[in-house]
Amino acid sequence: MIHLPEKHKSLAVTLLAVALALLIAGSVRSYKIYDKDNEDFGILTFHRVTDRMLVIDATFHGVDRTGERLYTTYDRSQKQGKRPCPT
């Protein structure tokens, strides 16, 4: 077992607590992703996605940013399976 000075232990515990807090905050936060092609009667429709899904969508060019809004580039109403890597 490694023995650390008390100062290092408290720093390690603090960093672990901050990391866990950021992970929890990221799993709770969601974003509005608007449909580009589906604007019925001037009303924009949107889907809520989590941080995790936003990272996956942005990796596969599934989200475009125009101004302050995020727009989807594919039909989110259909079930998405595995997508090929863009590289």
C-alpha positions in Angstrom: 0.0 0.0 0.0 1.3 3.5 -0.8 1.5 5.9 2.0 0.9 9.5 0.9 1.2 12.6 3.0 -2.1 14.0 4.4 -1.8 17.0 2.0 -1.6 14.8 -1.1 -4.5 12.6 0.1 -6.8 15.6 0.6 -5.8 16.9 -2.9 -6.5 13.4 -4.4 -9.9 13.2 -2.8 -10.8 16.7 -3.9 -9.8 16.0 -7.5 -11.8 12.8 -7.4 -14.9 14.6 -6.1 -14.6 17.3 -8.8 -14.3 14.7 -11.5 -17.4 12.8 -10.3 -19.4 16.0 -10.0 -18.5 16.9 -13.6 -19.5 13.4 -14.9 -22.8 13.6 -13.1 -23.5 17.1 -14.4 -22.7 16.0 -17.9 -25.1 13.1 -17.7 -27.9 15.3 -16.5 -27.5 18.2 -19.0 -29.3 18.1 -22.3 -29.4 20.1 -25.5 -32.1 21.0 -28.0 -31.3 19.7 -31.5 -33.6 21.3 -34.1 -34.8 19.6 -37.3 -33.7 21.5 -40.4 -36.2 20.2 -42.8 -39.2 19.9 -40.6 -40.6 23.4 -40.0 -44.4 23.1 -39.8 -46.3 26.5 -39.8 -43.2 28.3 -38.6 -42.7 26.1 -35.6 -39.3 24.4 -35.1 -39.4 20.9 -33.9 -36.5 19.6 -31.7 -35.2 16.6 -29.9 -33.4 16.7 -26.5 -30.1 14.9 -26.4 -27.6 14.3 -23.6 -23.9 15.4 -23.7 -22.9 11.8 -24.6 -25.2 11.7 -27.6 -24.1 15.1 -28.7 -20.5 14.0 -28.7 -21.4 10.9 -30.8 -23.5 12.9 -33.2 -20.8 15.6 -33.7 -18.2 12.9 -34.3 -20.3 11.5 -37.2 -21.3 14.9 -38.6 -24.8 14.5 -37.3 -25.1 18.1 -35.9 -24.6 21.5 -37.5 -24.4 24.8 -35.6 -26.1 27.8 -37.2 -25.9 30.9 -34.9 -27.0 29.8 -31.4 -28.9 26.7 -32.6 -27.9 23.1 -33.2 -29.5 21.4 -36.2 -29.6 17.7 -37.0 -28.4 16.5 -40.4 -30.3 13.2 -40.4 -33.8 11.9 -39.6 -33.9 11.4 -35.8 -37.3 9.7 -35.9 -35.7 6.5 -37.4 -33.8 4.2 -35.1 -30.1 4.6 -35.7 -27.9 1.6 -35.7 -24.1 1.5 -36.0 -22.7 4.2 -38.3 -19.5 3.9 -40.2 -16.5 5.9 -39.0 -16.1 9.0 -41.1 -12.3 8.6 -41.3 
